[in-house]
């Protein structure tokens, strides 16, 4: 191992935050296996041999969206366009009912920015889930959606979040962060909330007691330096508020969108993103290898490169599959446990806020 990586290992062992320069060098360094080894050491110091997963389902109740992001294959700009849809609250109830199994712990909701809906629609959706499926923790609405609600319905972030919490909101997913660099955002998501707004939504959520996730989209037109800047800004907010519980690197998928001429990230790039994220984000507890996005084999390998979370059963994901993901739309608990054990890790079921779920043998085999 060279002197630079020796320094990185010593810093991580001493809990010294890595610098911007460190991060840039890690994204460029040729020895991925050595970087992965350091990230794995840190991962094991935090979580031992555990790899976490959860029993969840994903609901996307509308894909109609005013935003016109170049990389998005999920959204449709207007009702009536091919594949555009909006579920009523009753239709969402029916959709969940057909896929819900007793023992599930989470519903993950991400939607388009639909100009045709009232704020009460979202409150009614959450209230229905809380009433009809009380065992499900509701993780819903990215910071982009919260910002949109704030502007469209004339409320502050705090007012939006407070009303949604009263209806049943339990935590926020981390989507919509993309890359914080203004240069990139102006080109790929110019009509989406800016970096400062995204961070402020999460700052507000943390102040109100909500746990949230955070993400980074990589593999479009960003530079390694812009990735590192993104990670450091997340790290700085975590140092301030402490509310991020997991970071999820999201690989760009290039099918069905206006960036299809760009190559998608390779497996090497995926593993590097996991490893460097683990090393840079020393104060965010968990790093997720989202199998829907990475594919099962890369997400499995990532458990040896700094990740300690595999995500969950998911049950019908749309956003990445409309962008060309070839992973399954769902995995059984037994499938997840098998994949994790084949990586030499111990599967541990968690709920949304990373409390360990204990089950009897019959429920665990569902």
TATANOR-V495193 format. One record per backbone hydrogen bond with DSSP energy under -0.5 kcal/mol. CO is the residue of the C=O (numbers start at 1). NH is the residue of the N-H. Records with the same first field share a line. If there is no record, write none. Layout:
BEGIN
CO=NH, NH
END
This chain:
BEGIN
2=6
3=7
4=8
5=9
6=10
7=11
8=12
9=13
10=14
11=16
12=15
15=17
19=23
20=24
21=25
22=26
23=27
24=28
25=29
30=32
31=35
32=36
33=37
34=38
35=39
36=40
37=41
38=42
39=43
40=44
41=45
42=46
43=47
44=48
47=50
49=346
51=348
52=310
53=350
54=56, 313
55=105, 106
57=108
59=61, 110
61=87
62=112
63=76
69=72
70=258
76=65
78=81
81=84
85=63, 64
88=92
89=93
90=94
91=95
92=96
93=97
94=98
95=99
96=99, 100
101=104
105=137
106=57
107=109, 139
108=59, 110
109=141
112=114
113=66, 115
114=117
118=121, 122
119=122, 123
120=124
121=125
122=126
123=127
124=128
125=129
126=130
127=131
128=132
129=133
133=136
135=137
137=107, 139
138=140, 170, 171
139=109
142=146
143=147
144=148
145=149
146=150
147=151
148=152
149=153
150=154, 155
156=160
157=161
158=162
159=163
160=164
161=165
162=166
163=167
164=168, 169
165=168
170=211
171=140
172=213
174=177, 215
175=143
178=217
181=185
182=186
183=187
184=187, 188
185=189
188=70, 71
189=192
194=198
195=199
196=200
197=201
198=202
199=203
200=204
201=205
202=206
203=207
204=208
205=210
206=209
211=172
212=245, 246
214=248
216=218, 250
218=252
223=227
224=228
225=229
226=230
227=231
228=232
229=233
230=234
231=235
232=236
233=237
234=238
235=239
236=240
237=241, 242
238=242
243=212
245=286
246=214
247=288
248=216
249=251
250=218
252=265
257=260
259=262
266=270
267=271
268=272
269=273
270=274
271=275
272=276
273=277
274=278
275=279
276=280
277=281
280=282
281=284
283=285
286=247
287=308, 309
288=249, 290
289=291
290=293, 294
291=295
295=299
296=300
297=301
298=302
300=303
301=304
302=305, 307
308=52
309=289
310=291
311=54
313=315, 331
314=58
315=58
318=322
320=323, 325
321=324
323=255
329=316, 317
332=336
333=337
334=338
335=339
336=340
337=341
338=342
339=343
340=343, 345
341=344
345=347
346=51
348=53
349=357
351=354
355=351
356=358
360=364
361=365
363=366
END
